[in-house]
Amino acid sequence: MLDEEAFANKEFKFKYPYFGKQLDESDTIGGYAVSPKKAKAYYWMYSLSEIINSLIDAGLEVCYLHEFDTICYNVGNMELVNTSQYQHLEWKNKIPMQYSIKAKIRPK
């Protein structure tokens, strides 16, 4: 949803519509977990409600949803705040950067 290049420069700009299904293309794959490689990749947004409702519709029970104001990789000009999390300090406690969900098969 945010413009990654602007975000790396500590600018808060929207690039992608949160509720839209606009396709985003990239000429590289990889990133924080592996070195980037040349390849065609496609990305699109899902709203939080689409993700949660898809889990519920699949018969899963949502155990928790956690939000974090840190992210597991440095998108540029971020501070390492612990062993594996980065943050723009001026945005601490202001916007969620990542979340985790735990779901399990609903008992019958």
Sequence and secondary structure as in RCSB ss.txt:
>XXXX:A:sequence
MLDEEAFANKEFKFKYPYFGKQLDESDTIGGYAVSPKKAKAYYWMYSLSEIINSLIDAGLEVCYLHEFDTICYNV
GNMELVNTSQYQHLEWKNKIPMQYSIKAKIRPK
>XXXX:A:secstr
 B HHHHHTT   B S SS    EEEEEE  SSS  EEEEEEE    HHHHHHHHHHTTEEEEEEEEES BSS  
SS EE SSS EE GGGTTTS  EEEEEEEE   
